Amino acid sequence: MDLVHGKTTIIKSIIELYKREGKKVVLCAPTGRAAKKMTETTGEDAKTLHRLLQIAKIDDSKYINDDIKIEPIDADVIIVDEVSMIDLSLMKYLLMGIYEGTKLVLVGDVDQLPSVGPRKYFKMHNCVRENTCYNFR
């Protein structure tokens, strides 16, 4: 199975299943390019994580700023693509914005580029190797 086509099919299926249940699904990605591609391939609006969280670009040279106020994300399900590109500080802010009970779907593949910032958060190859994620290869 073509991995890009497979990811898109899975994301679209997840969206369809939750929407049938009347759930609000929010799509996002760490970069503008990834969010735009997600919008184009799913037909649904996708935002960058920064836009979704309503925060400015985070200065990677500093420690995580606990003073940043993160508004709760109005969603029943949040689907995040290109997860390997998210660093620790951005993942922390995302998790701060999730209501209890909200489903979080993290999507990525072992061939994605890693985070450009320090403090890599997520390594897909570790997740797949340890069987903590589904591998659709």
PAPAMI-888507 format. One record per atom (N, C-alpha, C): residue in one letter; x negated, y, z negated; residue number from 1. Coordinates in steps of 0.02 Angstrom, whole numbers, padded with zeros to 5 digits, always signed. Each point is the difference from the previous one (the first is absolute). Layout:
N
{'a'; {X; Y; Z}; NUM} ...
REM end
This chain:
137
{'m'; {-00042; -00059; +00000}; 1} {'m'; {+00042; +00059; +00000}; 1} {'m'; {-00045; +00062; +00000}; 1} {'d'; {+00018; +00047; +00042}; 2} {'d'; {-00036; +00064; +00002}; 2} {'d'; {+00012; +00036; -00066}; 2} {'l'; {-00054; +00017; -00036}; 3} {'l'; {+00007; +00027; -00067}; 3} {'l'; {+00037; +00067; -00001}; 3} {'v'; {-00015; +00044; +00048}; 4} {'v'; {+00034; +00065; +00001}; 4} {'v'; {+00075; -00011; +00012}; 4} {'h'; {+00016; -00041; +00050}; 5} {'h'; {+00071; -00014; +00014}; 5} {'h'; {+00032; -00034; -00060}; 5} {'g'; {-00036; -00045; -00033}; 6} {'g'; {+00026; -00035; -00058}; 6} {'g'; {+00015; +00047; -00057}; 6} {'k'; {-00044; +00046; -00015}; 7} {'k'; {+00012; +00049; -00053}; 7} {'k'; {+00061; +00042; +00015}; 7} {'t'; {+00005; +00024; +00060}; 8} {'t'; {+00057; +00042; +00019}; 8} {'t'; {+00065; -00039; -00006}; 8} {'t'; {+00001; -00061; +00024}; 9} {'t'; {+00060; -00042; -00004}; 9} {'t'; {+00020; -00011; -00073}; 9} {'i'; {-00047; -00014; -00042}; 10} {'i'; {+00014; -00012; -00071}; 10} {'i'; {+00026; +00064; -00033}; 10} {'i'; {-00032; +00056; +00013}; 11} {'i'; {+00023; +00064; -00028}; 11} {'i'; {+00071; +00015; +00022}; 11} {'k'; {+00014; -00007; +00065}; 12} {'k'; {+00067; +00013; +00026}; 12} {'k'; {+00051; -00047; -00031}; 12} {'s'; {-00018; -00062; -00011}; 13} {'s'; {+00045; -00048; -00031}; 13} {'s'; {+00015; +00018; -00072}; 13} {'i'; {-00051; +00021; -00036}; 14} {'i'; {+00010; +00021; -00070}; 14} {'i'; {+00047; +00060; -00003}; 14} {'i'; {-00012; +00049; +00045}; 15} {'i'; {+00043; +00059; +00002}; 15} {'i'; {+00073; -00021; +00013}; 15} {'e'; {+00009; -00041; +00050}; 16} {'e'; {+00068; -00022; +00019}; 16} {'e'; {+00035; -00036; -00058}; 16} {'l'; {-00036; -00045; -00033}; 17} {'l'; {+00030; -00038; -00056}; 17} {'l'; {+00022; +00046; -00057}; 17} {'y'; {-00043; +00046; -00019}; 18} {'y'; {+00018; +00045; -00055}; 18} {'y'; {+00054; +00049; +00019}; 18} {'k'; {-00001; +00025; +00062}; 19} {'k'; {+00052; +00047; +00022}; 19} {'k'; {+00068; -00033; +00002}; 19} {'r'; {+00002; -00064; +00019}; 20} {'r'; {+00063; -00038; -00001}; 20} {'r'; {+00030; -00003; -00070}; 20} {'e'; {-00043; +00002; -00049}; 21} {'e'; {+00022; -00002; -00070}; 21} {'e'; {+00015; +00070; -00027}; 21} {'g'; {-00006; +00050; +00044}; 22} {'g'; {+00014; +00069; -00020}; 22} {'g'; {-00056; +00032; -00039}; 22} {'k'; {-00060; -00027; +00007}; 23} {'k'; {-00058; +00026; -00037}; 23} {'k'; {-00036; +00054; +00041}; 23} {'k'; {-00029; +00047; -00036}; 24} {'k'; {-00039; +00053; +00033}; 24} {'k'; {-00072; -00022; +00006}; 24} {'v'; {-00025; -00002; +00062}; 25} {'v'; {-00068; -00022; +00014}; 25} {'v'; {-00041; +00060; +00021}; 25} {'v'; {-00059; +00008; -00030}; 26} {'v'; {-00046; +00054; +00017}; 26} {'v'; {-00064; -00031; +00027}; 26} {'l'; {-00024; +00028; +00057}; 27} {'l'; {-00061; -00024; +00031}; 27} {'l'; {-00055; +00051; -00007}; 27} {'c'; {-00062; -00023; -00013}; 28} {'c'; {-00055; +00046; -00005}; 28} {'c'; {-00066; -00035; +00016}; 28} {'a'; {-00051; +00041; +00011}; 29} {'a'; {-00067; -00024; +00016}; 29} {'a'; {-00050; +00053; -00024}; 29} {'p'; {-00062; -00020; -00009}; 30} {'p'; {-00049; +00048; -00027}; 30} {'p'; {-00022; +00055; +00048}; 30} {'t'; {+00009; -00010; +00065}; 31} {'t'; {-00023; +00051; +00048}; 31} {'t'; {+00058; +00021; +00046}; 31} {'g'; {-00007; +00059; +00028}; 32} {'g'; {+00050; +00025; +00047}; 32} {'g'; {+00007; -00045; +00061}; 32} {'r'; {-00056; -00024; +00024}; 33} {'r'; {+00000; -00043; +00059}; 33} {'r'; {+00038; -00065; -00014}; 33} {'a'; {-00013; -00030; -00058}; 34} {'a'; {+00034; -00063; -00019}; 34} {'a'; {+00075; +00012; -00011}; 34} {'a'; {+00017; +00056; -00031}; 35} {'a'; {+00071; +00015; -00011}; 35} {'a'; {+00036; +00011; +00066}; 35} {'k'; {-00032; +00035; +00047}; 36} {'k'; {+00029; +00012; +00066}; 36} {'k'; {+00012; -00066; +00037}; 36} {'k'; {-00050; -00044; -00003}; 37} {'k'; {+00007; -00065; +00033}; 37} {'k'; {+00056; -00041; -00032}; 37} {'m'; {+00006; +00003; -00066}; 38} {'m'; {+00052; -00035; -00036}; 38} {'m'; {+00069; +00026; +00022}; 38} {'t'; {+00007; +00065; +00007}; 39} {'t'; {+00062; +00030; +00024}; 39} {'t'; {+00016; -00024; +00070}; 39} {'e'; {-00050; +00001; +00044}; 40} {'e'; {+00011; -00020; +00070}; 40} {'e'; {+00019; -00074; +00006}; 40} {'t'; {-00031; -00043; -00040}; 41} {'t'; {+00012; -00072; +00007}; 41} {'t'; {+00064; -00024; -00035}; 41} {'t'; {+00021; +00036; -00052}; 42} {'t'; {+00059; -00022; -00037}; 42} {'t'; {+00063; +00039; +00018}; 42} {'g'; {-00008; +00060; +00028}; 43} {'g'; {+00057; +00042; +00014}; 43} {'g'; {+00026; +00036; -00063}; 43} {'e'; {-00037; -00007; -00055}; 44} {'e'; {+00018; +00032; -00064}; 44} {'e'; {-00052; +00053; -00017}; 44} {'d'; {+00020; +00050; -00037}; 45} {'d'; {-00047; +00053; -00019}; 45} {'d'; {-00050; -00027; -00051}; 45} {'a'; {-00064; +00012; +00013}; 46} {'a'; {-00053; -00019; -00047}; 46} {'a'; {-00039; +00063; -00016}; 46} {'k'; {-00023; +00005; -00062}; 47} {'k'; {-00038; +00059; -00023}; 47} {'k'; {-00069; -00022; -00022}; 47} {'t'; {-00045; +00048; -00003}; 48} {'t'; {-00064; -00015; -00033}; 48} {'t'; {+00013; -00005; -00075}; 48} {'l'; {-00043; -00035; -00034}; 49} {'l'; {+00007; -00005; -00073}; 49} {'l'; {-00002; +00069; -00032}; 49} {'h'; {-00044; +00043; +00023}; 50} {'h'; {-00005; +00067; -00029}; 50} {'h'; {+00065; +00039; +00008}; 50} {'r'; {+00031; -00005; +00059}; 51} {'r'; {+00063; +00035; +00012}; 51} {'r'; {+00056; -00030; -00043}; 51} {'l'; {+00002; -00066; -00003}; 52} {'l'; {+00051; -00034; -00040}; 52} {'l'; {-00006; +00019; -00074}; 52} {'l'; {-00061; +00004; -00025}; 53} {'l'; {-00012; +00016; -00070}; 53} {'l'; {+00000; +00075; -00014}; 53} {'q'; {+00002; +00040; +00054}; 54} {'q'; {-00001; +00073; -00005}; 54} {'q'; {-00063; +00025; -00036}; 54} {'i'; {-00056; -00027; +00022}; 55} {'i'; {-00064; +00021; -00028}; 55} {'i'; {-00047; +00021; +00057}; 55} {'a'; {-00045; +00044; -00016}; 56} {'a'; {-00050; +00021; +00049}; 56} {'a'; {-00054; -00054; +00005}; 56} {'k'; {-00045; +00007; +00048}; 57} {'k'; {-00054; -00048; +00006}; 57} {'k'; {-00039; -00002; -00065}; 57} {'i'; {-00016; -00061; -00020}; 58} {'i'; {-00036; -00010; -00063}; 58} {'i'; {-00075; +00006; +00013}; 58} {'d'; {-00034; +00038; -00041}; 59} {'d'; {-00073; +00008; +00006}; 59} {'d'; {-00032; -00064; -00026}; 59} {'d'; {-00030; -00039; +00046}; 60} {'d'; {-00028; -00065; -00018}; 60} {'d'; {-00061; +00005; -00046}; 60} {'s'; {-00029; +00058; -00008}; 61} {'s'; {-00059; +00006; -00041}; 61} {'s'; {+00016; +00007; -00074}; 61} {'k'; {+00064; +00008; -00016}; 62} {'k'; {+00019; +00010; -00070}; 62} {'k'; {+00034; -00063; -00027}; 62} {'y'; {+00004; -00002; -00066}; 63} {'y'; {+00037; -00054; -00032}; 63} {'y'; {+00074; +00009; +00012}; 63} {'i'; {+00038; -00052; -00013}; 64} {'i'; {+00072; +00003; +00007}; 64} {'i'; {+00027; +00054; -00047}; 64} {'n'; {+00041; +00043; +00027}; 65} {'n'; {+00029; +00055; -00038}; 65} {'n'; {+00067; -00022; -00029}; 65} {'d'; {+00002; -00010; -00065}; 66} {'d'; {+00062; -00021; -00032}; 66} {'d'; {+00051; +00056; -00007}; 66} {'d'; {-00021; +00062; +00017}; 67} {'d'; {+00046; +00057; -00007}; 67} {'d'; {+00046; +00009; +00060}; 67} {'i'; {-00014; -00036; +00055}; 68} {'i'; {+00043; +00006; +00059}; 68} {'i'; {+00068; -00031; -00016}; 68} {'k'; {+00052; +00040; +00011}; 69} {'k'; {+00068; -00024; -00013}; 69} {'k'; {+00026; -00034; +00064}; 69} {'i'; {+00020; -00062; -00007}; 70} {'i'; {+00027; -00038; +00056}; 70} {'i'; {+00075; -00008; -00010}; 70} {'e'; {+00038; +00024; +00048}; 71} {'e'; {+00073; -00008; -00003}; 71} {'e'; {+00018; -00072; +00018}; 71} {'p'; {+00050; -00027; -00033}; 72} {'p'; {+00022; -00068; +00017}; 72} {'p'; {+00023; -00005; +00073}; 72} {'i'; {-00018; -00055; +00033}; 73} {'i'; {+00018; -00011; +00069}; 73} {'i'; {+00070; -00029; +00002}; 73} {'d'; {+00045; +00032; +00038}; 74} {'d'; {+00069; -00022; +00006}; 74} {'d'; {+00003; -00057; +00050}; 74} {'a'; {-00008; -00062; -00024}; 75} {'a'; {+00001; -00058; +00044}; 75} {'a'; {+00014; -00063; -00040}; 75} {'d'; {+00032; -00047; +00032}; 76} {'d'; {+00008; -00066; -00029}; 76} {'d'; {-00059; -00044; +00020}; 76} {'v'; {-00027; +00013; +00060}; 77} {'v'; {-00057; -00038; +00026}; 77} {'v'; {-00049; +00049; +00032}; 77} {'i'; {-00064; -00007; -00016}; 78} {'i'; {-00052; +00040; +00031}; 78} {'i'; {-00047; -00048; +00036}; 78} {'i'; {-00009; +00012; +00065}; 79} {'i'; {-00045; -00041; +00041}; 79} {'i'; {-00060; +00043; +00018}; 79} {'v'; {-00059; -00024; -00020}; 80} {'v'; {-00062; +00036; +00013}; 80} {'v'; {-00042; -00040; +00049}; 80} {'d'; {-00017; +00029; +00057}; 81} {'d'; {-00043; -00034; +00049}; 81} {'d'; {-00072; +00025; -00007}; 81} {'e'; {-00046; -00037; +00030}; 82} {'e'; {-00072; +00018; -00001}; 82} {'e'; {-00026; +00006; -00071}; 82} {'v'; {+00018; -00046; -00043}; 83} {'v'; {-00015; +00003; -00071}; 83} {'v'; {-00075; +00001; -00015}; 83} {'s'; {-00041; -00032; +00041}; 84} {'s'; {-00072; -00001; -00015}; 84} {'s'; {-00031; +00069; +00003}; 84} {'m'; {+00035; +00048; +00030}; 85} {'m'; {-00027; +00068; +00004}; 85} {'m'; {+00016; +00043; -00061}; 85} {'i'; {+00035; -00028; -00048}; 86} {'i'; {+00020; +00038; -00060}; 86} {'i'; {-00053; -00008; -00054}; 86} {'d'; {-00022; +00055; -00028}; 87} {'d'; {-00049; -00004; -00055}; 87} {'d'; {+00037; +00000; -00067}; 87} {'l'; {-00038; -00007; -00052}; 88} {'l'; {+00028; -00008; -00067}; 88} {'l'; {+00044; +00059; -00021}; 88} {'s'; {-00023; +00061; +00012}; 89} {'s'; {+00038; +00058; -00023}; 89} {'s'; {+00067; +00005; +00036}; 89} {'l'; {+00001; -00012; +00066}; 90} {'l'; {+00063; +00005; +00037}; 90} {'l'; {+00048; -00056; -00021}; 90} {'m'; {-00026; -00060; -00012}; 91} {'m'; {+00043; -00054; -00023}; 91} {'m'; {+00029; +00016; -00069}; 91} {'k'; {-00039; +00030; -00043}; 92} {'k'; {+00026; +00019; -00066}; 92} {'k'; {+00059; +00048; +00007}; 92} {'y'; {-00008; +00051; +00042}; 93} {'y'; {+00054; +00048; +00009}; 93} {'y'; {+00062; -00032; +00030}; 93} {'l'; {-00010; -00047; +00047}; 94} {'l'; {+00058; -00036; +00028}; 94} {'l'; {+00036; -00038; -00055}; 94} {'l'; {-00036; -00037; -00041}; 95} {'l'; {+00031; -00040; -00053}; 95} {'l'; {+00035; +00045; -00051}; 95} {'m'; {-00027; +00059; -00012}; 96} {'m'; {+00031; +00047; -00047}; 96} {'m'; {+00069; +00023; +00025}; 96} {'g'; {+00010; -00001; +00066}; 97} {'g'; {+00061; +00026; +00030}; 97} {'g'; {+00054; -00052; +00010}; 97} {'i'; {-00012; -00062; -00021}; 98} {'i'; {+00048; -00053; +00013}; 98} {'i'; {+00045; -00010; -00061}; 98} {'y'; {+00065; +00001; +00013}; 99} {'y'; {+00049; -00015; -00052}; 99} {'y'; {-00005; -00074; -00020}; 99} {'e'; {+00018; -00014; -00062}; 100} {'e'; {+00004; -00070; -00022}; 100} {'e'; {+00054; -00034; +00042}; 100} {'g'; {-00016; -00057; +00027}; 101} {'g'; {+00047; -00037; +00042}; 101} {'g'; {-00009; +00010; +00074}; 101} {'t'; {-00037; +00052; +00020}; 102} {'t'; {-00014; +00011; +00071}; 102} {'t'; {-00047; -00054; +00025}; 102} {'k'; {+00014; -00027; +00059}; 103} {'k'; {-00043; -00050; +00031}; 103} {'k'; {-00056; +00035; +00037}; 103} {'l'; {-00061; -00026; -00006}; 104} {'l'; {-00058; +00027; +00035}; 104} {'l'; {-00028; -00054; +00045}; 104} {'v'; {-00001; +00013; +00065}; 105} {'v'; {-00025; -00047; +00049}; 105} {'v'; {-00065; +00029; +00029}; 105} {'l'; {-00056; -00035; -00012}; 106} {'l'; {-00065; +00023; +00025}; 106} {'l'; {-00018; -00041; +00061}; 106} {'v'; {-00015; +00035; +00055}; 107} {'v'; {-00014; -00034; +00064}; 107} {'v'; {-00070; +00018; +00023}; 107} {'g'; {-00036; -00049; +00024}; 108} {'g'; {-00066; +00012; +00027}; 108} {'g'; {-00027; -00063; +00032}; 108} {'d'; {-00062; +00004; +00023}; 109} {'d'; {-00032; -00060; +00026}; 109} {'d'; {-00074; +00003; -00015}; 109} {'v'; {-00033; -00057; +00006}; 110} {'v'; {-00070; -00005; -00019}; 110} {'v'; {-00046; +00040; +00045}; 110} {'d'; {+00023; +00019; +00059}; 111} {'d'; {-00042; +00037; +00048}; 111} {'d'; {+00009; +00075; -00004}; 111} {'q'; {+00040; +00025; -00046}; 112} {'q'; {+00011; +00072; -00006}; 112} {'q'; {-00063; +00034; -00026}; 112} {'l'; {-00005; +00064; +00015}; 113} {'l'; {-00054; +00040; -00027}; 113} {'l'; {+00010; +00009; -00075}; 113} {'p'; {-00055; +00002; -00037}; 114} {'p'; {+00006; +00012; -00072}; 114} {'p'; {+00013; +00074; -00014}; 114} {'s'; {+00014; +00015; -00062}; 115} {'s'; {+00011; +00069; -00022}; 115} {'s'; {-00061; +00042; +00017}; 115} {'v'; {+00012; +00062; +00022}; 116} {'v'; {-00056; +00045; +00014}; 116} {'v'; {-00026; +00032; -00064}; 116} {'g'; {+00041; +00002; -00051}; 117} {'g'; {-00021; +00029; -00064}; 117} {'g'; {-00032; -00052; -00044}; 117} {'p'; {-00032; +00023; -00052}; 118} {'p'; {-00028; -00048; -00047}; 118} {'p'; {+00056; -00034; -00039}; 118} {'r'; {-00017; -00048; -00039}; 119} {'r'; {+00047; -00035; -00042}; 119} {'r'; {+00050; -00040; +00042}; 119} {'k'; {-00025; -00044; +00043}; 120} {'k'; {+00044; -00042; +00040}; 120} {'k'; {+00049; -00035; -00047}; 120} {'y'; {+00062; -00001; +00019}; 121} {'y'; {+00050; -00031; -00042}; 121} {'y'; {+00016; -00072; +00021}; 121} {'f'; {+00008; -00010; +00064}; 122} {'f'; {+00030; -00062; +00023}; 122} {'f'; {-00042; -00031; +00055}; 122} {'k'; {-00018; -00062; -00008}; 123} {'k'; {-00037; -00036; +00051}; 123} {'k'; {+00044; -00057; +00024}; 123} {'m'; {+00025; +00005; +00061}; 124} {'m'; {+00046; -00051; +00026}; 124} {'m'; {-00032; -00069; +00002}; 124} {'h'; {-00065; -00004; +00017}; 125} {'h'; {-00030; -00066; +00006}; 125} {'h'; {-00003; -00036; -00067}; 125} {'n'; {-00008; +00037; -00055}; 126} {'n'; {+00002; -00031; -00067}; 126} {'n'; {+00070; -00025; -00015}; 126} {'c'; {+00050; +00040; +00017}; 127} {'c'; {+00069; -00018; -00013}; 127} {'c'; {+00019; -00063; +00039}; 127} {'v'; {-00019; -00003; +00063}; 128} {'v'; {+00017; -00058; +00041}; 128} {'v'; {-00038; -00062; -00024}; 128} {'r'; {-00065; +00009; -00015}; 129} {'r'; {-00041; -00056; -00022}; 129} {'r'; {+00026; -00030; -00065}; 129} {'e'; {+00026; +00042; -00044}; 130} {'e'; {+00024; -00023; -00065}; 130} {'e'; {+00074; -00020; +00003}; 130} {'n'; {+00029; +00001; +00060}; 131} {'n'; {+00070; -00021; +00010}; 131} {'n'; {+00049; +00042; -00042}; 131} {'t'; {-00015; +00063; -00009}; 132} {'t'; {+00046; +00044; -00037}; 132} {'t'; {+00043; +00041; +00049}; 132} {'c'; {-00013; -00008; +00064}; 133} {'c'; {+00039; +00033; +00052}; 133} {'c'; {+00016; -00052; +00054}; 133} {'y'; {+00050; +00015; +00038}; 134} {'y'; {+00016; -00043; +00056}; 134} {'y'; {-00047; +00016; +00058}; 134} {'n'; {-00026; -00051; +00032}; 135} {'n'; {-00045; +00008; +00056}; 135} {'n'; {+00036; -00025; +00063}; 135} {'f'; {+00012; +00044; +00048}; 136} {'f'; {+00038; -00019; +00060}; 136} {'f'; {-00045; -00011; +00060}; 136} {'r'; {-00062; -00017; -00011}; 137} {'r'; {-00045; -00016; +00056}; 137} {'r'; {+00013; -00069; +00026}; 137} 
REM end
